[in-house]
Amino acid sequence: MNPDDKNLNNPPVDENNNGNPPVDNNNGGDWTPPEGFDADMFDENHALKPDAVKARFDADAAKQASLEKQVGDMRRKVSNKDALGSEEEYSKGYTNEDFKKIAGEESDRGKFLTETLGNLDKIAKENGLSLAQANAIKEGLYGLMQDLRVIDNRTAEEKATAIADLQKSVLGDKAAEIVKANTEWIKDYGLFSDSEKEMLDLACREGNPLINSVIHKMHGLFGKSSSADIPIKEGVNNDGLPSDTQLAAEYQTASPERRVEIIQQRAAAGRTGTLPISAK
């Protein structure tokens, strides 16, 4: 027998056909679907059927979701026997009504806090946290929101006292006189629009004390000052930075980024210890 004739009956084996005759789509050979696809996903022209593809993807997604649930259930069992079974249970188990009330507000702040608390419930469930652990995280967030004044539960009297203390720490013992003179000047001097007057008046009375320092200096520039003779407490050190008292006043109303900057500037200047932050 001719060796070539023998090869016709025993086609060569390669990694693709596993010993089967090579597929010849152009000459009537058997058609084999691509790896990972079932033959019933194709029509008679070997084109994928959209419905079959969707059904396959849906089945795979359901299988993946089932596996993820099994993994999550196992993780909770292994991580903490006190883990709760649903996000709703974590939500109902948090009893800080003040925080929950604020989160329920119809405002950007309320929407943000509602979404954040929901995400924390999801994290707690996925990671098998106990209710005590989950609530501790929420209380930490609540404390942070208070420090940043996103949430301010102080009474009007407490707020006024804190503002007065801050103003006095920067402007000196005559802070109240300076603030009063500044607000009168803003109101009476024809330099500002009504909206600017409203903004500056609020800033002088309740904002950063350094604003009063700036307004006070503007009096002299415009020659219409009823408070130019009221001295402002000076507090600049040899390292070029304001005093720690001034920095502390700024720190309490500054953005998180500015707070980090203040800490870095003090460290670079060689200052030690902590800022004298007023008790809330």
Secondary structure, 3 states (H helix, E strand, C coil): CCHHHHHHHCCCCCCCCCCCCCCCHHHCCCCCCCCCCCHHHECCCCCECHHHHHHHHHHHHHHHHHHHHHHHHHHHHHHCCCECCCHHHHHHCCCCHHHHHHHCCCCHHHHHHHHHHHHHHHHHHHCCCEHHHHHHHHHHHHHHHHHCCCCCCCCHHHHHHHHHHHHHHHHCCCHHHHHHHHHHHHHHCCCCCHHHHHHHHHHHHHCCHHHHHHHHHHHHHHCCCCCCCCCCCCCECCCCCECHHHHHHHHHHCCHHHHHHHHHHHHHCCCCCCCCCCCC
